[in-house]
Amino acid sequence: MNLEIREARESELDAMVAMLERDTITGTPRAREDYLKSFREIAEHWDNQVIVALLDGRVVGVLQLTFIPGLSQPWRAQVENVRVDGEMRSLGIGRTLMEWVVERARERGCGLVQLTTNVARKDAQRFYQRLGFKASHVGMKMHL
């Protein structure tokens, strides 16, 4: 498998959006201009990245990686919006993406990698646990 993992390019936005919008739990479509604005805002920040996995040049995975300074941990890596193309699951793409994230976090001096996953995503929870993630907190959100 010829898998490349790197920072996303604006030209790959449509492929990333397609994966996000196919999500049956959180795939609420937005206008393309809104996605583009968000992508550009993320790209402008040194501590934020949109990362893609490409298989033979085709976007098959995406995630957002944010590095956060803190008082309790000098730095932490926050992973969000992890998606792997539904046709490409169980090929090790998600595992490779997350291993890449952990390595980047180590390089940046992070003390931990954290993420949240929807409580309905039982398969995702098992996946992250197999990678060594532990359920340690109760996540809460307030939509504004």
DSSP file (Angstrom, degrees, kcal/mol; ACC not computed):
  #  RESIDUE AA STRUCTURE BP1 BP2  ACC     N-H-->O    O-->H-N    N-H-->O    O-->H-N    TCO  KAPPA ALPHA  PHI   PSI    X-CA   Y-CA   Z-CA
    1    1 A M              0   0    0      0, 0.0     2,-1.2     0, 0.0    54,-0.0   0.000 360.0 360.0 360.0 125.6    0.0    0.0    0.0
    2    2 A N        +     0   0    0      2,-0.0    54,-1.7     0, 0.0     2,-0.5  -0.682 360.0 171.0 -95.6  79.4    1.5    3.3   -1.1
    3    3 A L  E     -A   55   0A   0     -2,-1.2     2,-0.4    52,-0.2    52,-0.2  -0.814  13.8-169.8 -99.9 126.2    0.1    5.6    1.7
    4    4 A E  E     -A   54   0A   0     50,-2.7    50,-3.1    -2,-0.5     2,-0.5  -0.943   1.9-165.9-112.8 134.2    1.3    9.2    2.0
    5    5 A I  E     +A   53   0A   0     -2,-0.4     2,-0.3    48,-0.2    48,-0.2  -0.984  29.3 127.4-122.2 128.3    0.4   11.3    5.0
    6    6 A R  E     -A   52   0A   0     46,-2.0    46,-2.9    -2,-0.5     2,-0.1  -0.956  62.0 -58.3-162.9 175.5    1.0   15.0    4.9
    7    7 A E  E     -A   51   0A   0     -2,-0.3    44,-0.3    44,-0.2    42,-0.0  -0.457  64.1-108.9 -66.8 139.6   -0.6   18.4    5.4
    8    8 A A        -     0   0    0     42,-3.4     2,-0.3    -2,-0.1    42,-0.2  -0.265  24.6-138.1 -71.4 155.1   -3.7   18.9    3.2
    9    9 A R    >   -     0   0    0      1,-0.1     3,-2.2    42,-0.0     4,-0.2  -0.846  21.8-118.2-110.6 150.9   -3.8   21.2    0.3
   10   10 A E  G >  S+     0   0    0     -2,-0.3     3,-1.8     1,-0.3     4,-0.3   0.837 113.2  65.0 -56.5 -34.0   -6.7   23.5   -0.6
   11   11 A S  G 3  S+     0   0    0      1,-0.3    -1,-0.3     2,-0.1     3,-0.2   0.649  98.4  55.6 -64.9 -13.9   -7.1   21.6   -3.9
   12   12 A E  G <> S+     0   0    0     -3,-2.2     4,-1.8     1,-0.2     3,-0.3   0.354  76.5 103.0 -97.9   4.0   -8.0   18.5   -1.8
   13   13 A L  H <> S+     0   0    0     -3,-1.8     4,-3.0     1,-0.2     5,-0.2   0.886  74.5  55.3 -57.6 -44.6  -10.9   20.2    0.0
   14   14 A D  H  > S+     0   0    0     -4,-0.3     4,-2.1    -3,-0.2    -1,-0.2   0.894 108.3  48.6 -59.7 -40.5  -13.7   18.6   -1.9
   15   15 A A  H  > S+     0   0    0     -3,-0.3     4,-1.4     2,-0.2    -1,-0.2   0.892 113.5  47.4 -66.1 -39.3  -12.5   15.1   -1.2
   16   16 A M  H  X S+     0   0    0     -4,-1.8     4,-2.1     1,-0.2    -2,-0.2   0.928 111.7  49.9 -67.2 -44.2  -12.2   15.9    2.5
   17   17 A V  H  X S+     0   0    0     -4,-3.0     4,-2.9     1,-0.2     5,-0.2   0.880 105.0  58.3 -61.9 -39.0  -15.6   17.5    2.7
   18   18 A A  H  X S+     0   0    0     -4,-2.1     4,-1.4    -5,-0.2    -1,-0.2   0.903 107.7  46.7 -59.2 -41.6  -17.1   14.5    1.0
   19   19 A M  H  < S+     0   0    0     -4,-1.4     4,-0.5     2,-0.2    -1,-0.2   0.914 113.5  48.4 -66.8 -41.9  -15.9   12.3    3.8
   20   20 A L  H >< S+     0   0    0     -4,-2.1     3,-0.9     1,-0.2    -2,-0.2   0.908 112.4  48.1 -64.2 -42.0  -17.1   14.6    6.5
   21   21 A E  H 3< S+     0   0    0     -4,-2.9    -1,-0.2     1,-0.2    -2,-0.2   0.734 102.8  61.5 -75.2 -21.8  -20.5   15.0    4.9
   22   22 A R  T 3< S+     0   0    0     -4,-1.4     2,-0.3    -5,-0.2    -1,-0.2   0.614  77.1 113.9 -76.1 -10.9  -21.0   11.2    4.4
   23   23 A D    <>  -     0   0    0     -3,-0.9     4,-1.5    -4,-0.5    -3,-0.0  -0.454  59.1-154.6 -64.9 121.3  -20.8   10.9    8.2
   24   24 A T  T  4 S+     0   0    0     -2,-0.3    -1,-0.2     1,-0.2    -3,-0.0   0.667  88.6  42.8 -74.7 -16.1  -24.2    9.7    9.4
   25   25 A I  T  4 S+     0   0    0      1,-0.0    -1,-0.2     3,-0.0    -2,-0.1   0.876 134.8   6.9 -95.6 -46.4  -23.7   11.2   12.9
   26   26 A T  T  4 S+     0   0    0     -6,-0.1     2,-2.2     1,-0.1    -2,-0.2   0.241  85.6 123.1-123.5  13.7  -22.2   14.6   12.4
   27   27 A G     <  +     0   0    0     -4,-1.5    -1,-0.1    -6,-0.1    -6,-0.1  -0.288  28.5 158.6 -80.0  57.2  -22.2   15.1    8.6
   28   28 A T        -     0   0    0     -2,-2.2    -6,-0.1     1,-0.0    -4,-0.0  -0.712  40.5-126.6 -80.4 114.3  -24.2   18.3    8.5
   29   29 A P        -     0   0    0      0, 0.0     2,-0.3     0, 0.0    -1,-0.0  -0.272  27.4-171.3 -64.2 145.7  -23.4   19.9    5.2
   30   30 A R        -     0   0    0      1,-0.0     2,-0.1     2,-0.0    -9,-0.0  -0.820  37.5 -80.9-124.5 167.3  -22.2   23.5    5.0
   31   31 A A    >>  -     0   0    0     -2,-0.3     4,-1.7     1,-0.1     3,-0.9  -0.432  40.0-119.7 -67.1 145.8  -21.7   25.8    2.1
   32   32 A R  H 3> S+     0   0    0      1,-0.3     4,-2.8     2,-0.2     5,-0.2   0.872 114.3  58.6 -56.6 -38.1  -18.4   25.2    0.3
   33   33 A E  H 3> S+     0   0    0      1,-0.2     4,-2.4     2,-0.2    -1,-0.3   0.849 103.8  52.5 -60.8 -32.8  -17.3   28.8    1.0
   34   34 A D  H <> S+     0   0    0     -3,-0.9     4,-2.4     2,-0.2    -1,-0.2   0.911 110.1  47.0 -69.1 -42.5  -17.7   28.0    4.7
   35   35 A Y  H  X S+     0   0    0     -4,-1.7     4,-2.9     2,-0.2    -2,-0.2   0.927 113.2  49.6 -61.8 -44.1  -15.5   24.9    4.5
   36   36 A L  H  X S+     0   0    0     -4,-2.8     4,-2.5     2,-0.2    -2,-0.2   0.910 110.3  49.7 -62.8 -43.2  -12.9   26.9    2.5
   37   37 A K  H  X S+     0   0    0     -4,-2.4     4,-2.3     2,-0.2    -1,-0.2   0.931 113.1  47.0 -60.5 -46.4  -12.9   29.7    5.1
   38   38 A S  H  X S+     0   0    0     -4,-2.4     4,-2.5     2,-0.2    -2,-0.2   0.922 111.2  51.4 -61.9 -44.9  -12.4   27.2    7.9
   39   39 A F  H  X S+     0   0    0     -4,-2.9     4,-2.5     1,-0.2    -2,-0.2   0.928 111.8  46.6 -58.5 -46.2   -9.7   25.4    6.0
   40   40 A R  H  X S+     0   0    0     -4,-2.5     4,-1.4     1,-0.2    -1,-0.2   0.882 110.8  52.2 -66.1 -38.2   -7.8   28.7    5.4
   41   41 A E  H  X S+     0   0    0     -4,-2.3     4,-0.5     2,-0.2    -1,-0.2   0.910 111.3  47.1 -64.1 -41.4   -8.2   29.8    9.0
   42   42 A I  H >< S+     0   0    0     -4,-2.5     3,-1.4     1,-0.2     6,-0.3   0.935 110.2  53.2 -63.2 -45.7   -6.7   26.5   10.2
   43   43 A A  H 3< S+     0   0    0     -4,-2.5    -1,-0.2     1,-0.3    -2,-0.2   0.766 101.6  60.7 -63.3 -26.0   -3.9   26.7    7.7
   44   44 A E  H 3< S+     0   0    0     -4,-1.4     2,-0.5    -3,-0.2    -1,-0.3   0.676  90.7  81.4 -74.6 -17.6   -3.0   30.2    9.0
   45   45 A H  S X< S-     0   0    0     -3,-1.4     3,-1.8    -4,-0.5    -1,-0.0  -0.806  70.4-148.0 -99.4 124.6   -2.3   29.0   12.5
   46   46 A W  T 3  S+     0   0    0     -2,-0.5    -1,-0.1     1,-0.3    -4,-0.0   0.830  99.0  50.0 -54.7 -36.9    1.1   27.4   13.2
   47   47 A D  T 3  S+     0   0    0     20,-0.1    20,-3.0    19,-0.1     2,-0.4   0.246 102.3  72.4 -93.5  13.4   -0.4   25.1   15.8
   48   48 A N  E <   + B   0  66A   0     -3,-1.8     2,-0.3    -6,-0.3    18,-0.2  -0.983  55.0 170.2-129.3 139.9   -3.2   23.8   13.6
   49   49 A Q  E     - B   0  65A   0     16,-2.3    16,-3.0    -2,-0.4     2,-0.6  -0.998  29.3-143.3-147.0 143.9   -3.1   21.4   10.6
   50   50 A V  E     - B   0  64A   0     -2,-0.3   -42,-3.4    14,-0.2     2,-0.4  -0.957  30.8-161.5-101.3 125.4   -5.4   19.5    8.4
   51   51 A I  E     -AB   7  63A   0     12,-3.1    12,-1.9    -2,-0.6     2,-0.3  -0.873   6.2-164.9-112.8 138.8   -3.8   16.2    7.6
   52   52 A V  E     -AB   6  62A   0    -46,-2.9   -46,-2.0    -2,-0.4     2,-0.5  -0.907  14.1-146.2-121.6 152.3   -4.6   13.9    4.8
   53   53 A A  E     -AB   5  61A   0      8,-2.2     7,-3.1    -2,-0.3     8,-1.3  -0.975  21.2-164.2-110.3 129.7   -3.8   10.3    4.0
   54   54 A L  E     -AB   4  59A   0    -50,-3.1   -50,-2.7    -2,-0.5     2,-0.6  -0.958  10.9-161.5-119.5 132.0   -3.4    9.6    0.3
   55   55 A L  E >  S-AB   3  58A   0      3,-2.7     3,-1.9    -2,-0.5   -52,-0.2  -0.952  85.4 -21.3-111.7 114.1   -3.5    6.2   -1.4
   56   56 A D  T 3  S-     0   0    0    -54,-1.7    -1,-0.2    -2,-0.6   -53,-0.1   0.877 131.0 -49.9  50.8  40.8   -2.0    6.3   -4.8
   57   57 A G  T 3  S+     0   0    0    -55,-0.3     2,-0.4     1,-0.2    -1,-0.3   0.347 114.2 117.6  85.2  -5.1   -2.7   10.1   -4.8
   58   58 A R  E <  S-B   55   0A   0     -3,-1.9    -3,-2.7   -43,-0.0     2,-0.4  -0.822  71.1-117.2 -99.5 132.1   -6.3    9.8   -3.8
   59   59 A V  E     +B   54   0A   0     -2,-0.4    -5,-0.2    -5,-0.2     3,-0.1  -0.534  46.0 157.4 -67.9 118.9   -7.5   11.3   -0.4
   60   60 A V  E     +     0   0A   0     -7,-3.1    25,-2.7    -2,-0.4     2,-0.3   0.387  60.8  27.0-123.5  -2.6   -8.7    8.4    1.7
   61   61 A G  E     -BC  53  84A   0     -8,-1.3    -8,-2.2    23,-0.3     2,-0.3  -0.989  57.5-178.9-158.4 153.9   -8.3    9.9    5.2
   62   62 A V  E     +BC  52  83A   0     21,-2.5    21,-2.6    -2,-0.3     2,-0.3  -0.992   6.3 162.7-151.7 151.2   -8.4   13.2    6.9
   63   63 A L  E     -B   51   0A   0    -12,-1.9   -12,-3.1    -2,-0.3     2,-0.5  -0.969  31.7-122.4-160.0 162.2   -8.0   14.7   10.4
   64   64 A Q  E     -BC  50  80A   0     16,-3.2    16,-2.5    -2,-0.3     2,-0.5  -0.941  24.0-164.3-109.8 134.3   -7.4   17.9   12.1
   65   65 A L  E     -BC  49  79A   0    -16,-3.0   -16,-2.3    -2,-0.5     2,-0.4  -0.977   7.2-177.9-122.3 125.7   -4.4   18.2   14.5
   66   66 A T  E     -BC  48  78A   0     12,-2.5    12,-3.4    -2,-0.5     2,-0.5  -0.984  17.1-148.0-126.4 132.8   -4.0   21.0   17.0
   67   67 A F  E     - C   0  77A   0    -20,-3.0    10,-0.2    -2,-0.4   -20,-0.1  -0.890  20.2-168.3-100.7 126.6   -1.1   21.6   19.3
   68   68 A I  E     - C   0  76A   0      8,-3.1     8,-2.0    -2,-0.5     2,-0.2  -0.958  14.2-144.4-122.8 121.7   -2.2   23.2   22.6
   69   69 A P  E     + C   0  75A   0      0, 0.0     2,-0.3     0, 0.0     6,-0.2  -0.535  32.4 173.0 -75.7 152.5    0.1   24.8   25.2
   70   70 A G        -     0   0    0      4,-1.5    -2,-0.0     3,-0.5     0, 0.0  -0.968  44.3-124.4-154.7 169.9   -1.2   24.3   28.8
   71   71 A L  S    S+     0   0    0     -2,-0.3    -1,-0.1     1,-0.1     4,-0.0   0.876 111.0  41.0 -83.9 -42.8   -0.5   24.6   32.4
   72   72 A S  S    S+     0   0    0      1,-0.2    -1,-0.1     2,-0.1     3,-0.1   0.837 130.0  25.6 -79.4 -32.0   -1.0   21.0   33.5
   73   73 A Q  S    S-     0   0    0      1,-0.1    -3,-0.5    39,-0.0    -1,-0.2  -0.999  79.4-134.6-125.5 131.2    0.8   19.6   30.4
   74   74 A P  S    S-     0   0    0      0, 0.0    -4,-1.5     0, 0.0     2,-0.3   0.925  88.8  -5.2 -53.1 -46.0    3.4   21.7   28.7
   75   75 A W  E     -C   69   0A   0     34,-0.3    36,-3.0    -6,-0.2    37,-0.6  -0.991  66.4-172.5-145.3 148.2    1.9   20.8   25.3
   76   76 A R  E     -Cd  68 112A   0     -8,-2.0    -8,-3.1    -2,-0.3     2,-0.5  -0.972  20.0-132.4-136.4 154.1   -0.8   18.4   24.1
   77   77 A A  E     -Cd  67 113A   0     35,-2.4    37,-3.3    -2,-0.3     2,-0.5  -0.936  17.7-158.3-107.7 127.5   -2.0   17.3   20.7
   78   78 A Q  E     -Cd  66 114A   0    -12,-3.4   -12,-2.5    -2,-0.5     2,-0.5  -0.918   4.9-160.1-106.9 127.0   -5.7   17.4   20.1
   79   79 A V  E     +Cd  65 115A   0     35,-2.5    37,-0.6    -2,-0.5     2,-0.3  -0.917  19.1 164.2-110.5 131.1   -7.1   15.2   17.2
   80   80 A E  E     +C   64   0A   0    -16,-2.5   -16,-3.2    -2,-0.5    37,-0.1  -0.933  48.6  25.4-140.9 163.2  -10.4   16.0   15.7
   81   81 A N  E     -     0   0A   0     -2,-0.3     2,-0.5   -18,-0.2    -1,-0.1   0.849  67.8-179.9  53.8  43.5  -12.5   15.2   12.6
   82   82 A V  E     +     0   0A   0    -19,-0.1     2,-0.4    -3,-0.1   -19,-0.2  -0.631   7.6 164.8 -76.5 124.9  -10.9   11.8   11.9
   83   83 A R  E     -C   62   0A   0    -21,-2.6   -21,-2.5    -2,-0.5     2,-0.4  -0.999  22.1-168.7-142.0 140.9  -12.4   10.2    8.9
   84   84 A V  E     -C   61   0A   0     -2,-0.4   -23,-0.3   -23,-0.2     5,-0.1  -0.995  44.1 -95.3-124.7 136.1  -11.3    7.3    6.6
   85   85 A D    >   -     0   0    0    -25,-2.7     3,-2.2    -2,-0.4     4,-0.3  -0.232  33.4-128.3 -49.7 129.2  -13.1    6.7    3.4
   86   86 A G  G >  S+     0   0    0      1,-0.3     3,-0.8     2,-0.2    -1,-0.2   0.791 108.0  54.0 -54.6 -33.1  -15.8    4.1    4.0
   87   87 A E  G 3  S+     0   0    0      1,-0.2    -1,-0.3     3,-0.0    -2,-0.1   0.627 109.4  49.8 -75.6 -13.0  -14.6    1.9    1.1
   88   88 A M  G X  S+     0   0    0     -3,-2.2     3,-0.8   -28,-0.1     5,-0.4   0.295  80.3 124.8-111.5   8.1  -11.1    1.9    2.5
   89   89 A R  T <   +     0   0    0     -3,-0.8    -3,-0.0    -4,-0.3    -4,-0.0  -0.291  65.3  31.7 -70.0 156.9  -11.7    0.9    6.1
   90   90 A S  T 3  S+     0   0    0      1,-0.1    -1,-0.2    -2,-0.0    -3,-0.0   0.645  89.0 102.9  70.9  18.8   -9.9   -2.0    7.7
   91   91 A L  S <  S-     0   0    0     -3,-0.8    -2,-0.1   -90,-0.0    -1,-0.1   0.378 100.5-102.5-105.6   1.2   -6.8   -1.5    5.5
   92   92 A G  S  > S+     0   0    0     -4,-0.1     4,-2.3     3,-0.0     5,-0.2   0.525  86.6 123.9  91.9   6.0   -4.8    0.1    8.3
   93   93 A I  H  > S+     0   0    0     -5,-0.4     4,-2.7     2,-0.2     5,-0.2   0.936  75.2  46.8 -66.8 -46.8   -5.2    3.7    7.1
   94   94 A G  H  > S+     0   0    0      2,-0.2     4,-2.6     1,-0.2     5,-0.2   0.918 113.2  49.3 -60.9 -44.2   -6.6    4.9   10.4
   95   95 A R  H  > S+     0   0    0      2,-0.2     4,-2.5     1,-0.2    -1,-0.2   0.926 112.0  48.1 -60.6 -45.8   -3.9    3.2   12.4
   96   96 A T  H  X S+     0   0    0     -4,-2.3     4,-2.2     2,-0.2    -2,-0.2   0.909 111.2  51.1 -63.8 -41.9   -1.2    4.6   10.2
   97   97 A L  H  X S+     0   0    0     -4,-2.7     4,-2.2     1,-0.2    -2,-0.2   0.936 112.6  45.6 -58.3 -47.5   -2.7    8.1   10.5
   98   98 A M  H  X S+     0   0    0     -4,-2.6     4,-2.4     1,-0.2    -2,-0.2   0.864 110.5  52.6 -69.9 -34.8   -2.9    7.9   14.2
   99   99 A E  H  X S+     0   0    0     -4,-2.5     4,-2.1     2,-0.2    -1,-0.2   0.896 109.0  51.4 -63.9 -38.8    0.7    6.6   14.5
  100  100 A W  H  X S+     0   0    0     -4,-2.2     4,-2.4    -5,-0.2    -2,-0.2   0.918 109.2  50.7 -61.2 -44.6    1.8    9.5   12.4
  101  101 A V  H  X S+     0   0    0     -4,-2.2     4,-2.7     1,-0.2    -2,-0.2   0.931 108.8  50.8 -59.5 -47.5   -0.1   11.9   14.8
  102  102 A V  H  X S+     0   0    0     -4,-2.4     4,-2.2     1,-0.2    -1,-0.2   0.900 110.5  49.6 -60.2 -41.1    1.6   10.3   17.8
  103  103 A E  H  X S+     0   0    0     -4,-2.1     4,-2.3     2,-0.2    -1,-0.2   0.921 111.2  48.4 -64.9 -43.5    5.1   10.7   16.2
  104  104 A R  H  X S+     0   0    0     -4,-2.4     4,-1.8     2,-0.2    -2,-0.2   0.904 110.3  53.1 -61.6 -40.5    4.4   14.4   15.3
  105  105 A A  H  <>S+     0   0    0     -4,-2.7     5,-2.7     1,-0.2     4,-0.3   0.914 109.1  48.5 -62.3 -42.8    3.2   15.0   18.9
  106  106 A R  H ><5S+     0   0    0     -4,-2.2     3,-1.5     1,-0.2    -1,-0.2   0.927 109.3  52.9 -61.4 -44.4    6.4   13.5   20.3
  107  107 A E  H 3<5S+     0   0    0     -4,-2.3    -1,-0.2     1,-0.3    -2,-0.2   0.842 108.9  50.3 -60.4 -33.6    8.4   15.7   17.9
  108  108 A R  T 3<5S-     0   0    0     -4,-1.8    -1,-0.3    -5,-0.1    -2,-0.2   0.439 119.3-110.5 -85.2  -0.3    6.6   18.8   19.2
  109  109 A G  T < 5 +     0   0    0     -3,-1.5   -34,-0.3    -4,-0.3    -3,-0.2   0.749  57.4 166.5  80.3  23.9    7.3   17.9   22.8
  110  110 A C      < -     0   0    0     -5,-2.7   -34,-0.2    -6,-0.2    -1,-0.2  -0.452  33.9-152.8 -74.0 145.3    3.7   17.0   23.7
  111  111 A G  S    S+     0   0    0    -36,-3.0     2,-0.3     1,-0.2   -35,-0.2   0.603  76.4   5.0 -89.7 -15.0    3.0   15.1   26.9
  112  112 A L  E     -d   76   0A   0    -37,-0.6   -35,-2.4    -7,-0.1     2,-0.5  -0.991  57.8-134.0-161.9 160.3   -0.2   13.5   25.6
  113  113 A V  E     -d   77   0A   0     -2,-0.3     2,-0.3   -37,-0.2   -35,-0.2  -0.985  31.8-174.8-115.8 129.8   -2.5   13.1   22.6
  114  114 A Q  E     +d   78   0A   0    -37,-3.3   -35,-2.5    -2,-0.5     2,-0.3  -0.914  10.8 161.2-127.8 154.6   -6.1   13.5   23.2
  115  115 A L  E     -d   79   0A   0     -2,-0.3     2,-0.3   -37,-0.2   -35,-0.1  -0.973  23.9-138.8-157.2 164.2   -9.3   13.1   21.2
  116  116 A T        -     0   0    0    -37,-0.6     2,-0.3    -2,-0.3    -2,-0.0  -0.936  14.1-168.6-124.3 155.2  -13.0   12.7   21.7
  117  117 A T        -     0   0    0     -2,-0.3    -2,-0.0   -37,-0.1   -37,-0.0  -0.994  36.1 -92.7-141.0 145.8  -15.4   10.5   19.8
  118  118 A N    >   -     0   0    0     -2,-0.3     3,-2.0     1,-0.1     7,-0.2  -0.245  32.1-124.6 -57.3 140.3  -19.1   10.4   19.8
  119  119 A V  T 3  S+     0   0    0      1,-0.3    -1,-0.1     6,-0.0     6,-0.1   0.759 110.9  60.1 -60.2 -24.2  -20.6    8.0   22.4
  120  120 A A  T 3  S+     0   0    0      1,-0.2     2,-1.7     2,-0.1    -1,-0.3   0.629  82.5  88.0 -78.1 -12.3  -22.5    6.3   19.5
  121  121 A R    <>  +     0   0    0     -3,-2.0     4,-2.3     1,-0.2    -1,-0.2  -0.520  46.2 158.5 -89.0  71.5  -19.3    5.4   17.8
  122  122 A K  H  > S+     0   0    0     -2,-1.7     4,-2.3     1,-0.2    -1,-0.2   0.886  73.4  51.9 -63.3 -40.7  -18.6    2.1   19.5
  123  123 A D  H  > S+     0   0    0     -3,-0.3     4,-2.3     1,-0.2    -1,-0.2   0.912 110.2  49.2 -62.9 -41.4  -16.3    0.8   16.7
  124  124 A A  H  > S+     0   0    0      2,-0.2     4,-2.7     1,-0.2     5,-0.2   0.901 109.0  52.8 -64.3 -40.4  -14.3    4.0   16.8
  125  125 A Q  H  X S+     0   0    0     -4,-2.3     4,-2.3     1,-0.2    -2,-0.2   0.928 110.6  46.7 -61.8 -44.4  -14.0    3.7   20.6
  126  126 A R  H  X S+     0   0    0     -4,-2.3     4,-2.4     2,-0.2    -1,-0.2   0.901 110.9  53.8 -62.5 -40.5  -12.7    0.1   20.3
  127  127 A F  H  X S+     0   0    0     -4,-2.3     4,-1.2     1,-0.2    -2,-0.2   0.947 110.9  44.5 -58.6 -50.9  -10.3    1.3   17.5
  128  128 A Y  H  <>S+     0   0    0     -4,-2.7     5,-2.4     1,-0.2     4,-0.4   0.876 111.5  53.5 -65.6 -36.9   -8.8    4.0   19.7
  129  129 A Q  H ><5S+     0   0    0     -4,-2.3     3,-1.4     1,-0.2    -1,-0.2   0.903 104.8  54.6 -64.2 -39.8   -8.5    1.7   22.7
  130  130 A R  H 3<5S+     0   0    0     -4,-2.4    -1,-0.2     1,-0.3    -2,-0.2   0.802 105.5  54.7 -62.2 -27.6   -6.6   -0.8   20.6
  131  131 A L  T 3<5S-     0   0    0     -4,-1.2    -1,-0.3    -3,-0.2    -2,-0.2   0.557 129.8 -96.4 -81.7  -8.1   -4.2    2.0   19.8
  132  132 A G  T < 5S+     0   0    0     -3,-1.4    -3,-0.2    -4,-0.4     2,-0.2   0.443  76.2 141.1 108.6   0.9   -3.6    2.6   23.5
  133  133 A F      < -     0   0    0     -5,-2.4     2,-0.4    -6,-0.1    -1,-0.3  -0.530  36.0-152.6 -75.0 144.2   -6.0    5.5   24.2
  134  134 A K        -     0   0    0     -2,-0.2     2,-0.9     0, 0.0    -5,-0.0  -0.939  20.2-119.4-118.9 139.8   -7.9    5.3   27.5
  135  135 A A        +     0   0    0     -2,-0.4     3,-0.1     1,-0.2   -10,-0.0  -0.693  52.0 150.7 -75.0 110.2  -11.3    6.8   28.3
  136  136 A S        +     0   0    0     -2,-0.9     2,-0.3     1,-0.1    -1,-0.2   0.593  50.5  35.1-121.4 -16.7  -10.2    9.2   31.1
  137  137 A H  S    S-     0   0    0      0, 0.0     2,-0.6     0, 0.0    -1,-0.1  -0.887  71.4-116.8-136.7 163.7  -12.7   12.1   31.1
  138  138 A V        -     0   0    0     -2,-0.3     2,-0.3    -3,-0.1    -3,-0.0  -0.936  35.6-143.4-100.6 118.6  -16.3   12.9   30.4
  139  139 A G        -     0   0    0     -2,-0.6     2,-0.3     2,-0.0   -23,-0.0  -0.627  19.8-175.9 -85.7 141.2  -16.6   15.2   27.4
  140  140 A M        -     0   0    0     -2,-0.3     2,-0.3     2,-0.0    -2,-0.0  -0.977   3.8-171.8-135.2 148.6  -19.2   17.9   27.4
  141  141 A K        -     0   0    0     -2,-0.3     2,-0.4     2,-0.0    -2,-0.0  -0.977  14.1-159.8-138.6 151.4  -20.2   20.4   24.8
  142  142 A M        -     0   0    0     -2,-0.3     2,-0.3     0, 0.0    -2,-0.0  -0.953  20.6-143.5-129.1 112.5  -22.4   23.4   24.5
  143  143 A H              0   0    0     -2,-0.4    -2,-0.0     1,-0.1     0, 0.0  -0.581 360.0 360.0 -76.9 135.4  -23.5   24.4   21.0
  144  144 A L              0   0    0     -2,-0.3    -1,-0.1     0, 0.0     0, 0.0   0.364 360.0 360.0-112.0 360.0  -23.7   28.1   20.5
